[in-house]
Amino acid sequence: MLSFDVRFIKTVCDDTGHEHRACQAAFSVQAPSLTEAVRQAEADFCRQKHVQDWTIFADAVELVSPTLRAGAQTP
């Protein structure tokens, strides 16, 4: 299993019209693949926010795998 840090991001404008990326939620996920990590994180986010569609609260999903970044081999 690989470890993934998953963040849900929303782009918002401040009072001067400049865009900023705001993290709406972050999860650490253990999954066999990138695709499965996204699926698990989306389900967790929807449960947490009590919605069926995570895009109500976020524009994008960011994934980082500390395991892969550290040079670990993919099984």
RAKA-V306537 format. One record per residue. RES is the residue in three letters. SS is DSSP state (a for helix, b for strand, c for the rest). PHI is phi in degrees with one decimal (NA if undefined). PSI is psi as a letter, one per 20 degrees, with the letter a starting at -180 (NA if undefined). Layout:
# RAKA-V306537
RES;SS;PHI;PSI + RES;SS;PHI;PSI
This chain:
# RAKA-V306537
MET;c;NA;q + LEU;b;-101.8;q + SER;b;-106.0;p + PHE;b;-130.4;p + ASP;b;-101.3;p + VAL;b;-117.9;p + ARG;b;-123.9;q + PHE;b;-102.7;p + ILE;b;-114.9;p + LYS;b;-122.5;p + THR;b;-88.3;p + VAL;b;-126.7;q + CYS;b;-101.8;q + ASP;c;-88.6;a + ASP;c;-70.4;i + THR;c;-100.5;j + GLY;c;89.9;j + HIS;c;-82.0;p + GLU;b;-85.4;q + HIS;b;-136.1;q + ARG;b;-96.5;p + ALA;b;-113.6;p + CYS;b;-77.3;p + GLN;b;-90.5;h + ALA;b;-169.0;q + ALA;b;-137.5;q + PHE;b;-135.8;q + SER;b;-104.3;p + VAL;b;-127.8;p + GLN;b;-102.7;p + ALA;b;-151.5;q + PRO;c;-76.5;i + SER;c;-152.0;r + LEU;a;-60.5;g + THR;a;-60.5;g + GLU;a;-67.9;h + ALA;a;-62.8;g + VAL;a;-63.3;g + ARG;a;-60.2;g + GLN;a;-64.5;g + ALA;a;-66.0;g + GLU;a;-60.9;g + ALA;a;-64.2;g + ASP;a;-62.6;g + PHE;a;-61.8;g + CYS;a;-63.5;g + ARG;a;-63.4;g + GLN;a;-62.9;g + LYS;a;-92.3;i + HIS;c;58.6;l + VAL;c;-132.0;r + GLN;c;-100.8;i + ASP;c;-131.6;o + TRP;a;-64.4;h + THR;a;-71.0;i + ILE;a;-65.4;h + PHE;c;-107.1;i + ALA;c;-141.6;q + ASP;c;-99.5;h + ALA;b;-151.0;q + VAL;b;-117.9;p + GLU;b;-112.3;p + LEU;b;-124.8;p + VAL;b;-134.0;p + SER;c;-111.9;o + PRO;a;-58.5;h + THR;a;-63.5;g + LEU;a;-72.7;h + ARG;a;-61.3;h + ALA;c;-77.0;i + GLY;c;94.8;j + ALA;c;-68.5;q + GLN;c;-81.7;p + THR;c;-77.4;p + PRO;c;-66.1;NA
